[in-house]
Amino acid sequence: MKPITFFKMSGSGNDFIIVDNREKVILDNDLPGFINRICRRKMSVGADGFILIEPSDKADFKWRFFNSDGSQAEMCGNGARCAARFAYVNGVAGPNLSFETEAGIVSGQVKDDRAKVKMPDPVELRLDFNIELKRGPVTVCSVNTGVPHVVVMNETIEDVNVFDLGREIRWHEQFAPAGTNVNFICQQKQGHLSIRTYERGVENETLACGTGSIAAALITSCKANWQSPINLMTRSGESLTIYFKKDGSVFNNIYLEGDARIIYSAQLSEDAWKP
């Protein structure tokens, strides 16, 4: 392949490689392997995820989202916000836009360096059930906010071993075969949470997770009767804001808002994806 123009973007610390693929500059030949190699840190560009912007007959554009291991995912909240700003900056769509995803049509608005997207309604909400871990039983909650998430409430999250504990829950038989993302949260003042996330597909802690922040906000709203909006302080130090409407334990009109920064634009050379 010829050198490939791309944008490197960051949504509150979640970083992504985004390529305008409307003219098929990237083919599907060994696409998971290609993406995995591009997302290697220090050996290539490095990123939490990889996004292809493609034509759609249902919306302004279609995206395909991939985790850094090359696996495809239905949704990524921070990736969606970065894709929205990418599309606006590059003339693919206007400031009020919509795009096609595996989780349905997503609409969004872009203003300056911030993006706000309407997310899928959550499903499979479960509160306060126990799973057995090496250290004993742990009480968790779970919800699918486009992708599956477990939420674990803590008195503090600074000393949580996110990698080991997150990986154990991620692969727990309770969530097989697809596995789950895992979020550790701590309540701050009213309407404010701190969050750390182990992301499936990245297989490590990330600096932010949009769908995980939504999961944390909705579950906290159920348990503590918090109202919209709820602010999440991520590991990057950037804040995400979750808006929603609530009727008992049923949620809809969910929006995710935060920064969507353009870090740089450049070209991938063949050395970037060589095995």
SEMIVO-8642 format. One record per residue (C-alpha): residue number from 1; residue in one letter; x, y, z. Coordinates in Angstrom, 1 decimal. Layout:
# residues N
resi, resn, X, Y, Z
NUM, A, X, Y, Z .
...
END
This chain:
# residues 275
resi, resn, X, Y, Z
1, M, 0.0, 0.0, 0.0 .
2, K, 1.0, 3.6, -0.5 .
3, P, 1.6, 5.9, 2.5 .
4, I, -1.7, 6.4, 4.4 .
5, T, -2.8, 9.8, 5.7 .
6, F, -4.2, 9.6, 9.2 .
7, F, -5.1, 11.7, 12.2 .
8, K, -4.0, 10.9, 15.8 .
9, M, -6.7, 12.1, 18.2 .
10, S, -7.4, 11.9, 21.9 .
11, G, -10.7, 11.9, 23.7 .
12, S, -10.0, 12.7, 27.3 .
13, G, -6.9, 10.4, 27.2 .
14, N, -8.3, 7.6, 25.0 .
15, D, -6.2, 7.9, 21.9 .
16, F, -7.1, 6.8, 18.4 .
17, I, -5.8, 6.5, 14.8 .
18, I, -8.4, 7.7, 12.3 .
19, V, -8.3, 7.2, 8.6 .
20, D, -10.7, 8.5, 5.9 .
21, N, -11.4, 5.3, 4.1 .
22, R, -14.1, 6.5, 1.8 .
23, E, -11.9, 5.8, -1.2 .
24, K, -10.8, 2.4, 0.1 .
25, V, -7.2, 3.4, 0.9 .
26, I, -7.1, 0.5, 3.3 .
27, L, -8.3, -2.9, 2.2 .
28, D, -9.6, -5.7, 4.4 .
29, N, -6.6, -8.1, 3.7 .
30, D, -5.3, -9.1, 7.1 .
31, L, -7.0, -6.0, 8.6 .
32, P, -6.8, -7.2, 12.3 .
33, G, -3.1, -7.9, 12.0 .
34, F, -2.5, -4.6, 10.2 .
35, I, -4.3, -2.7, 13.0 .
36, N, -2.6, -4.6, 15.7 .
37, R, 0.8, -3.6, 14.3 .
38, I, -0.2, 0.0, 13.8 .
39, C, -1.4, 0.3, 17.3 .
40, R, 1.8, -1.0, 18.9 .
41, R, 3.3, 1.7, 21.1 .
42, K, 7.0, 2.5, 20.5 .
43, M, 7.1, 0.2, 17.5 .
44, S, 4.5, 2.2, 15.5 .
45, V, 2.1, 5.0, 16.0 .
46, G, 0.4, 3.4, 19.0 .
47, A, -3.2, 3.9, 20.1 .
48, D, -6.0, 2.4, 22.1 .
49, G, -8.2, 2.1, 19.0 .
50, F, -8.3, 2.4, 15.2 .
51, I, -11.2, 4.0, 13.3 .
52, L, -12.1, 3.8, 9.6 .
53, I, -14.4, 6.5, 8.2 .
54, E, -16.4, 5.0, 5.3 .
55, P, -19.4, 5.8, 3.1 .
56, S, -23.0, 5.3, 4.3 .
57, D, -26.4, 5.5, 2.7 .
58, K, -28.1, 5.9, 6.0 .
59, A, -26.1, 8.8, 7.7 .
60, D, -23.3, 11.2, 7.0 .
61, F, -20.8, 8.4, 7.2 .
62, K, -20.2, 4.9, 8.6 .
63, W, -17.4, 4.0, 11.0 .
64, R, -15.7, 0.8, 11.7 .
65, F, -14.1, 0.7, 15.2 .
66, F, -11.3, -1.6, 16.2 .
67, N, -9.5, -2.2, 19.5 .
68, S, -5.7, -2.1, 19.5 .
69, D, -5.6, -5.9, 19.3 .
70, G, -7.4, -5.8, 16.0 .
71, S, -10.7, -7.0, 17.2 .
72, Q, -13.8, -5.1, 16.1 .
73, A, -16.1, -3.5, 18.7 .
74, E, -19.7, -2.3, 18.3 .
75, M, -19.2, 1.0, 20.1 .
76, C, -16.6, 3.3, 21.8 .
77, G, -17.9, 6.5, 23.3 .
78, N, -14.6, 8.5, 23.2 .
79, G, -13.8, 7.1, 19.8 .
80, A, -17.3, 8.3, 18.6 .
81, R, -16.6, 11.8, 19.8 .
82, C, -13.2, 11.9, 18.0 .
83, A, -14.8, 10.5, 14.8 .
84, A, -17.4, 13.2, 15.0 .
85, R, -14.8, 16.0, 15.2 .
86, F, -12.6, 14.3, 12.5 .
87, A, -15.6, 14.3, 10.2 .
88, Y, -16.4, 17.9, 10.8 .
89, V, -12.9, 19.2, 10.5 .
90, N, -12.4, 17.2, 7.2 .
91, G, -15.6, 18.3, 5.6 .
92, V, -17.2, 14.8, 5.8 .
93, A, -20.2, 16.2, 7.8 .
94, G, -21.4, 19.5, 9.4 .
95, P, -21.3, 20.3, 13.1 .
96, N, -24.6, 18.5, 13.6 .
97, L, -24.1, 15.0, 12.3 .
98, S, -25.0, 11.3, 12.4 .
99, F, -23.0, 8.2, 11.6 .
100, E, -23.6, 4.5, 11.2 .
101, T, -22.2, 2.0, 13.8 .
102, E, -22.6, -1.6, 14.7 .
103, A, -24.7, -0.4, 17.7 .
104, G, -27.0, 1.7, 15.5 .
105, I, -27.0, 5.3, 14.2 .
106, V, -25.2, 7.8, 16.5 .
107, S, -25.8, 11.5, 16.3 .
108, G, -23.5, 14.2, 17.6 .
109, Q, -22.6, 17.8, 17.8 .
110, V, -19.2, 19.4, 17.5 .
111, K, -18.2, 22.8, 18.9 .
112, D, -14.6, 24.0, 19.0 .
113, D, -12.5, 21.1, 20.4 .
114, R, -15.4, 19.4, 22.2 .
115, A, -17.8, 16.8, 20.9 .
116, K, -21.1, 15.5, 22.3 .
117, V, -22.7, 12.3, 21.0 .
118, K, -26.0, 10.5, 21.6 .
119, M, -25.3, 7.0, 22.7 .
120, P, -27.3, 3.8, 22.5 .
121, D, -29.9, 3.1, 25.2 .
122, P, -28.4, 0.7, 27.8 .
123, V, -29.5, -2.9, 28.1 .
124, E, -28.9, -5.8, 30.6 .
125, L, -28.7, -3.7, 33.7 .
126, R, -27.9, -5.8, 36.8 .
127, L, -27.3, -4.4, 40.3 .
128, D, -25.4, -5.9, 43.2 .
129, F, -24.5, -9.5, 42.4 .
130, N, -21.5, -11.4, 43.6 .
131, I, -18.8, -13.0, 41.6 .
132, E, -16.1, -15.3, 43.0 .
133, L, -12.5, -14.0, 42.6 .
134, K, -9.2, -15.3, 43.9 .
135, R, -9.5, -13.0, 46.9 .
136, G, -13.1, -14.1, 47.6 .
137, P, -16.6, -12.8, 46.6 .
138, V, -16.9, -9.3, 45.2 .
139, T, -20.1, -7.4, 44.7 .
140, V, -20.4, -5.8, 41.3 .
141, C, -23.0, -4.3, 38.9 .
142, S, -23.1, -4.6, 35.1 .
143, V, -24.7, -3.0, 32.1 .
144, N, -24.3, -2.9, 28.4 .
145, T, -23.9, 0.6, 27.1 .
146, G, -23.0, -0.4, 23.6 .
147, V, -20.4, -2.8, 24.9 .
148, P, -20.5, -4.8, 28.2 .
149, H, -19.3, -3.2, 31.4 .
150, V, -18.8, -4.2, 35.0 .
151, V, -18.7, -1.5, 37.7 .
152, V, -17.1, -2.0, 41.0 .
153, M, -17.6, 0.6, 43.7 .
154, N, -14.7, 1.5, 46.0 .
155, E, -13.9, 3.8, 49.0 .
156, T, -10.9, 4.9, 47.0 .
157, I, -9.5, 3.9, 43.6 .
158, E, -5.9, 5.1, 43.9 .
159, D, -4.6, 1.8, 45.4 .
160, V, -6.8, -0.5, 43.3 .
161, N, -4.7, -3.0, 41.2 .
162, V, -6.6, -2.2, 38.0 .
163, F, -4.5, -4.5, 35.8 .
164, D, -4.7, -7.7, 37.8 .
165, L, -8.2, -7.3, 39.2 .
166, G, -9.6, -5.9, 36.0 .
167, R, -8.1, -8.8, 34.0 .
168, E, -9.5, -11.4, 36.3 .
169, I, -13.0, -9.9, 36.1 .
170, R, -12.7, -9.3, 32.3 .
171, W, -12.1, -13.1, 31.7 .
172, H, -14.5, -14.3, 34.5 .
173, E, -16.8, -17.2, 33.5 .
174, Q, -19.8, -15.1, 34.5 .
175, F, -19.1, -12.9, 31.4 .
176, A, -18.0, -15.6, 29.0 .
177, P, -17.6, -15.9, 26.1 .
178, A, -17.4, -12.3, 25.0 .
179, G, -15.8, -11.0, 28.3 .
180, T, -16.4, -7.5, 29.7 .
181, N, -14.8, -4.2, 30.4 .
182, V, -14.2, -3.4, 34.1 .
183, N, -14.6, 0.0, 35.8 .
184, F, -13.6, 0.9, 39.3 .
185, I, -15.3, 4.0, 40.7 .
186, C, -15.3, 6.2, 43.8 .
187, Q, -17.9, 8.8, 44.7 .
188, Q, -16.6, 12.3, 45.2 .
189, K, -19.1, 15.2, 45.9 .
190, Q, -22.7, 15.0, 44.6 .
191, G, -22.7, 14.4, 40.9 .
192, H, -19.0, 13.7, 40.6 .
193, L, -17.2, 10.3, 40.3 .
194, S, -13.6, 9.2, 39.8 .
195, I, -13.1, 6.3, 37.5 .
196, R, -10.4, 3.9, 36.3 .
197, T, -11.1, 1.3, 33.6 .
198, Y, -9.6, -1.9, 32.3 .
199, E, -10.6, -2.2, 28.7 .
200, R, -11.3, -5.4, 26.8 .
201, G, -9.4, -5.5, 23.5 .
202, V, -6.7, -3.1, 24.8 .
203, E, -6.1, -5.6, 27.7 .
204, N, -4.9, -2.9, 30.0 .
205, E, -5.9, 0.2, 31.9 .
206, T, -6.7, 3.1, 29.7 .
207, L, -6.7, 6.8, 30.6 .
208, A, -10.4, 7.1, 29.9 .
209, C, -13.4, 5.1, 28.6 .
210, G, -16.6, 6.8, 27.4 .
211, T, -18.9, 3.7, 27.5 .
212, G, -17.4, 2.8, 30.9 .
213, S, -18.1, 6.3, 32.2 .
214, I, -21.7, 6.0, 31.0 .
215, A, -22.0, 2.7, 32.8 .
216, A, -20.6, 4.1, 36.0 .
217, A, -23.0, 7.2, 35.8 .
218, L, -26.1, 5.2, 35.2 .
219, I, -25.4, 2.6, 37.9 .
220, T, -24.6, 5.3, 40.4 .
221, S, -27.8, 7.1, 39.5 .
222, C, -29.7, 3.9, 40.3 .
223, K, -28.0, 3.2, 43.5 .
224, A, -27.6, 6.8, 44.9 .
225, N, -30.5, 8.4, 43.0 .
226, W, -28.2, 10.9, 41.3 .
227, Q, -29.8, 13.0, 38.6 .
228, S, -28.4, 14.1, 35.2 .
229, P, -25.7, 15.3, 34.5 .
230, I, -23.0, 13.3, 36.2 .
231, N, -19.3, 14.2, 35.8 .
232, L, -16.5, 11.5, 35.6 .
233, M, -12.9, 12.4, 36.4 .
234, T, -10.8, 10.0, 34.3 .
235, R, -7.3, 8.8, 34.9 .
236, S, -6.0, 11.4, 32.4 .
237, G, -7.2, 14.2, 34.6 .
238, E, -9.9, 15.2, 31.9 .
239, S, -13.6, 15.2, 32.8 .
240, L, -16.4, 13.5, 30.9 .
241, T, -20.0, 14.6, 31.3 .
242, I, -22.9, 12.1, 31.0 .
243, Y, -26.5, 13.4, 30.4 .
244, F, -29.5, 11.1, 30.5 .
245, K, -33.2, 10.8, 31.2 .
246, K, -34.4, 8.3, 33.7 .
247, D, -37.7, 6.6, 34.6 .
248, G, -37.1, 4.3, 37.5 .
249, S, -34.2, 2.0, 36.3 .
250, V, -34.9, 2.7, 32.6 .
251, F, -32.6, 5.2, 30.9 .
252, N, -32.7, 6.9, 27.5 .
253, N, -31.5, 10.1, 25.7 .
254, I, -27.9, 9.4, 26.9 .
255, Y, -25.2, 11.8, 25.8 .
256, L, -21.5, 11.7, 26.3 .
257, E, -19.6, 15.0, 26.2 .
258, G, -15.9, 15.9, 26.5 .
259, D, -12.8, 17.1, 24.6 .
260, A, -11.8, 15.5, 21.3 .
261, R, -8.3, 16.7, 20.5 .
262, I, -6.4, 16.6, 17.2 .
263, I, -2.9, 15.6, 18.2 .
264, Y, -1.4, 15.5, 14.7 .
265, S, -1.9, 14.5, 11.1 .
266, A, 0.7, 12.5, 9.3 .
267, Q, 1.4, 9.6, 6.9 .
268, L, 1.8, 6.0, 7.8 .
269, S, 4.7, 4.4, 5.8 .
270, E, 5.1, 0.7, 5.2 .
271, D, 7.6, 0.4, 8.1 .
272, A, 4.7, 1.3, 10.4 .
273, W, 2.8, -1.9, 9.7 .
274, K, 5.6, -4.3, 9.0 .
275, P, 5.6, -7.4, 11.2 .
END
